[in-house]
Amino acid sequence: MTIIPAIDLKDGQVVRLTKGDINSSKVYGEALFFAKEFEKMGAEWIHIVDLNGAFIGEPKNLDEIIKIRKSCNLKIELGGGIRDEDTIKKYIDIGINRVILGSVAIKNLDFTFKMIDKYPIVLGIDAKNGKVSTDGWANISQVDAVSFARQFRGSKLEAIICTDILHDGMLDGININFSESIAKESGINTIASGGFSSIIEIDKVFKNSIINGIIVGKAFYEGKVNLEEIFKKYT
């Protein structure tokens, strides 16, 4: 199981949102500082989201992302506002290890499958009440999240990151059942996200053979968990 610290970027700063509401953002500091800290603690991967990009549909924190890439040996998965092949290629060319597609996957499935065949792609399935959200979680579609995940069975997709929006930033626990359903139906490596609150949850996920990773965000920034101890125990 892979434990992946999260860096959400807004205007060049690390922030965390509550239930994806951009107006709820709380600033924690410089992204590069936290990336270096995560590397020191023992992380292998970091999960970066360009929040500005997610809301407007194009990259907006490129300079900060390049700084992190040049200064750390961490593997990076990156999402937020990625809607075309030129952007995917740009990120791969600067050394991003895998690119997360979310909104565009709902809007253009054919394009998504083409990109999966050409690049290291992760699918972000963010859902509210079981329905997939788009555009930085500003809009909720009528697409069932689990049924959507099923369409990628047998593809070259690297992983699926599944987030229950109602739990995100709430520190009330990840929706494990939702993550399990995505994993079972897709047959793809699945990373659970949204609401992680304690090391007890990592124990549950660690013992779960079908969930392959967990994203840790607000629980770290609010001092609820000691990531260094977690990495020592589980990696």
C-alpha positions in Angstrom: 0.0 0.0 0.0 1.2 3.5 -0.9 0.7 6.4 1.4 0.6 9.7 -0.6 0.8 13.1 1.1 -1.3 15.8 -0.7 -0.4 19.3 -1.8 -3.3 21.4 -3.0 -2.1 24.5 -4.7 -4.0 27.8 -4.8 -2.2 31.0 -5.8 1.1 29.3 -5.2 0.3 28.3 -1.6 -0.6 25.0 0.0 -4.3 25.1 1.1 -6.9 22.7 2.2 -10.6 23.0 1.3 -13.7 21.6 3.1 -15.9 19.5 0.8 -14.2 21.1 -2.2 -15.5 24.6 -1.5 -12.9 27.1 -2.9 -14.1 29.7 -0.4 -13.3 27.5 2.5 -9.5 27.4 1.7 -7.1 27.5 4.6 -3.5 28.5 3.8 -0.7 26.4 5.3 2.4 27.7 3.6 4.8 27.2 0.8 4.4 24.1 -1.4 8.2 23.5 -1.8 8.7 23.5 1.9 6.1 20.8 2.4 7.4 18.7 -0.5 10.9 18.7 1.0 9.5 17.7 4.4 7.5 14.8 2.9 10.6 13.6 1.2 12.6 13.8 4.5 9.8 11.8 6.3 10.1 9.0 3.8 7.4 9.6 1.2 7.8 8.0 -2.2 5.0 9.9 -3.9 3.2 13.2 -3.5 -0.2 14.1 -4.9 -0.4 17.7 -6.3 -3.6 19.4 -7.4 -3.6 22.7 -9.1 -6.9 24.1 -7.6 -6.9 27.3 -9.7 -6.4 25.1 -12.7 -9.2 22.8 -11.7 -11.7 25.6 -11.5 -10.8 27.4 -14.7 -9.7 24.4 -16.8 -6.1 25.3 -17.5 -2.8 25.1 -15.5 -2.2 28.1 -13.2 0.5 27.0 -10.8 3.2 25.8 -13.2 6.1 27.8 -11.7 5.5 26.3 -8.3 5.2 22.8 -9.7 8.4 23.2 -11.6 10.2 24.3 -8.4 9.0 21.1 -6.6 10.0 18.9 -9.5 13.5 20.4 -9.7 14.1 20.3 -5.9 12.8 16.9 -4.9 13.3 13.3 -5.9 9.8 12.3 -5.1 7.5 10.8 -7.7 4.7 13.2 -8.5 1.1 12.6 -9.6 -0.5 15.9 -10.7 -4.0 17.0 -11.6 -6.2 20.0 -11.9 -7.3 21.7 -15.1 -5.7 19.2 -17.5 -8.0 19.1 -20.5 -5.8 18.5 -23.6 -2.8 16.5 -24.8 -0.5 19.5 -25.0 -0.9 20.0 -21.2 -0.3 16.4 -20.5 2.8 16.3 -22.6 4.1 19.5 -21.0 3.8 18.0 -17.5 5.4 14.7 -18.6 8.3 16.6 -20.3 9.1 18.5 -17.0 9.3 15.3 -15.1 5.8 14.7 -13.7 5.5 10.9 -13.2 1.8 10.5 -13.9 -1.0 12.9 -14.8 -4.5 12.9 -13.3 -7.5 13.3 -15.6 -10.9 14.1 -14.0 -13.4 16.4 -15.6 -12.2 15.7 -19.1 -12.7 12.0 -18.6 -16.5 12.5 -18.1 -16.7 15.0 -21.0 -14.6 13.2 -23.5 -14.2 9.5 -22.9 -12.6 8.7 -26.3 -9.9 11.3 -25.7 -9.2 9.9 -22.3 -8.7 6.3 -23.6 -6.3 7.7 -26.2 -4.3 9.4 -23.5 -4.2 6.3 -21.4 -2.6 4.4 -24.2 0.1 7.1 -24.7 0.9 8.4 -21.3 1.0 7.4 -17.6 -2.5 8.4 -16.6 -4.4 8.3 -13.4 -8.2 8.7 -13.3 -9.7 11.0 -10.6 -13.2 10.0 -9.7 -14.6 12.6 -7.3 -18.2 11.9 -6.3 -21.0 13.4 -4.3 -23.8 11.0 -3.3 -22.4 8.5 -5.8 -22.4 10.9 -8.7 -19.2 12.1 -10.5 -18.4 15.8 -10.1 -16.5 18.0 -12.6 -14.8 21.4 -12.9 -13.2 21.5 -9.5 -16.2 19.9 -7.9 -18.3 22.9 -8.9 -20.7 20.8 -10.9 -22.3 17.4 -10.2 -23.1 15.1 -13.2 -25.7 12.4 -13.4 -22.9 9.8 -14.0 -22.8 7.0 -11.5 -19.2 6.8 -10.1 -18.9 3.0 -9.8 -20.5 2.5 -13.3 -18.0 5.0 -14.7 -15.1 3.2 -13.1 -16.2 -0.1 -14.6 -15.6 1.3 -18.1 -11.9 1.3 -17.5 -11.6 -2.4 -16.7 -8.8 -3.9 -18.8 -7.3 -0.5 -19.8 -3.7 0.7 -19.3 -4.8 3.2 -16.6 -2.2 3.4 -13.9 -4.6 4.0 -11.0 -7.9 5.4 -9.9 -8.1 8.0 -7.1 -11.6 8.0 -5.7 -12.8 10.8 -3.4 -16.1 11.1 -1.6 -16.5 14.9 -1.6 -18.8 14.9 1.4 -15.9 13.5 3.5 -13.1 15.6 2.0 -11.5 17.9 4.5 -13.9 16.9 7.2 -11.5 14.6 9.1 -14.4 12.2 9.6 -13.0 9.1 7.9 -12.5 7.9 4.3 -15.5 6.2 2.7 -13.9 2.8 2.5 -17.0 1.1 1.0 -17.0 3.5 -1.9 -13.3 2.9 -2.6 -13.8 -0.9 -2.4 -16.7 -0.6 -5.0 -14.5 1.3 -7.4 -11.7 -1.2 -7.0 -13.9 -4.3 -7.5 -15.7 -2.9 -10.5 -12.7 -1.5 -12.3 -10.0 -4.0 -11.5 -7.6 -1.0 -11.5 -5.2 -0.1 -8.7 -7.3 2.1 -6.4 -6.3 4.9 -4.1 -8.7 6.1 -1.4 -9.0 9.8 -0.7 -11.2 12.2 1.2 -11.6 12.5 4.9 -8.6 10.6 6.2 -8.4 11.2 9.9 -6.2 8.7 11.8 -3.7 5.9 11.7 -6.5 3.5 12.6 -7.8 4.0 9.1 -4.5 3.1 7.6 -4.6 -0.1 9.6 -8.0 -0.9 8.0 -6.9 0.0 4.5 -3.5 -1.9 5.0 -5.4 -5.1 5.8 -7.7 -4.5 2.8 -6.2 -6.4 -0.2 -8.1 -4.5 -2.9 -7.3 -0.9 -2.0 -3.7 0.0 -3.1 -3.1 3.4 -1.5 -4.4 6.3 0.6 -4.0 10.0 0.3 -3.3 12.0 3.4 -4.0 15.8 3.4 -5.7 17.8 6.1 -5.0 15.3 8.9 -1.3 16.0 8.4 -1.6 19.8 8.1 -3.8 20.0 11.2 -1.4 17.8 13.2 -3.8 14.9 13.6 -1.2 12.3 12.4 2.5 11.9 12.5 3.5 11.1 8.9 7.1 10.2 9.7 5.9 7.5 12.1 3.3 6.3 9.5 6.0 5.9 6.8 8.3 4.0 9.2 5.5 1.6 10.1 3.9 1.0 6.7 6.6 1.4 4.1 
